[in-house]
Amino acid sequence: MQTLISARNIKKSFRIGRKKRFLAVNDVSLDIFKGETLALVGESGSGKSTLAKLLMRLIKADEGSIAFEGQEIEELSEKEMLPFRREMQLVFQDPASSLDPRMNVRDIIAEPLETWKVYDSREKTDERIMELLDMVELKEDSLKRYPRQFSGGQRQRISIARAIAVNPKLLVCDESVSALDVCVQAQILNLLKKLKQEMDLTCLFISHDLSVVSFIADRVCVMKDGEICETAPGEKLFKSPEHEYTRYLLSSIPGQ
Amino acid sequence: MSEDLLLELRDLSVSIVGKKETLPIVKGIDLHIPRGSIVGLVGESGCGKSMTAKSINNILPPFARVTGGSIIWRTEASGEVDLALLKEKEMRKKCGTEIAMVFQEPMTSLNPLMQVGEQIKEVLTIHGVERDNKKAKDRVIEMLSKVGIAEPALRYNAWPHELSGGMRQRVMIAMAMICQPKLLIADEPTTALDVTIEAQILSLIKELCRNNSMSALVITHNMGVVSTLCDYVYVMYLGSVVESAPVKELFNNPCHPYTRGLLSSIPHVGDNPEFLHTIPGNVPDMKKHFKGCDFCLRCSDDIKQCFFEKPALTETGAGHFVRCHRSLGA
């Protein structure tokens, strides 16, 4: 299997107070293979989101190296980084605050397409937008409507359409279904799984909900206090967890 | 039987009252909370579960009003009281001392400019339970250690921002429990928390209920929480109860298609389906009146009758009530 992203010994600390530093990610090495869904689980404060930001180079690591399709991206300048930006897209937790309330759905989905100048005419862009709406199962009449007119689940569909518009290689979902109701959550999870199969996406899925992870992930990384304590294929991890902390997490799921 | 009930909602209706029209959001629900038991209320967002809870201690938002039915509160001290008819002043005495509430977001429900110990102590002094400052402080510290906060004397002087989410929720529970209420209403108490902390808080609520012979009403959309915590469950859909049963019965034998849909849309560790089951469609608009069953447009095994007649809540087994034409053998 080919690796899409490989990170070696990355460290990141943040300043807290005058002299103290908080080590958020401590010496983590990680590979994400092409076409797989890798889940990052752990409690809040364990460094999952920081690690995802480091991998996308939204923040710079203190130490270590990150390679995207074999090319080192850690030392690139912002300008050199640009072509890689298109290949990695994000879906956030709260769809209400990650969509611009003053833009209608067409403009929201068109923005990445126009920024990257994917199509040279407006007609072609619109065609692509219709195709995207169809992929995320939204109705055509949504185009002229605004985010506030949609329910939470529909808003999350809009965010997903925006993220996959430019055919990225990596989709990062940071707690993308945590704010949704069970029924809607099931719909969005099905959608993500379907899209992944159709588009051959690689997905980094961050969640603290282990039952969600067991449904969607091929491989699971368990994080605690900035370190990865166990990485294993989903089925194996849930059947025979090796690390003590993984067992503790699994035993905490209510109603199992 | 009815003497054992601490709280009884009889045909309770809550509506949003506007200038031109009123919009019913809770449509005549009956809910019983026996003494010493934990009752769950589940449903999707917008189905009226929080409104039901808020109507109990009269903290409905200004645009909503109880429009019918009664809320019967039974205690040895005051006998039978209808909370819906109480004046605000009398209600205020009951809030906190007899009925306490824990909300979902512990950060926004704590005062950021007050040390947590002082905030808890305020409950005691305002209700006049403990006027002596020193004794009150001792009681707060004792309560903090009961809810599992390490070094309670030190934490007394902590500010809310210095505590983690789980700790804040523990402070909220301590605040709710300090006057030894008879009923704890917990509105999504663990939704904002991690699984590990969630498990701790759930077992804390369970333990406190058992040790203090307290009842609880737990509102949640997480079926896992319901199965670990509750004795009896009500499932709400669009402002009415569609199914209610003892917790084991509900999970083993869900009768209403909505309950079945809810249960099967949760992913489980261990079984790996290709796709999750989903309930088709969305929650319909509450403004539209429909003479048939509220669920029939999303139901997979609807019959003709569903479109013309609202089903009634009927008992199908011991303590198991369902609102569905199909379950009656029609």
Interface residues (C-beta under 8 A of the other chain):
Chain A: E43 S44 G45 S151 G152 G153 D181 V182 C183 V184 Q185 A186 Q187 L189 N190 K193 K194 H208 D209 L210 S211 V212 S214 F215 G234 E235 F238 K239 Y248 L249 L250 S251 S252 I253 P254 G255 Q256
Chain B: E44 S45 S164 G165 D194 V195 T196 I197 E198 A199 L202 H221 N222 M223 G224 V225 V226 S227 T228 L229 G261 L262 S265 I266 P267 H268 V269 G270 N272 P273 F275 L276 H277 T278 I279 N282
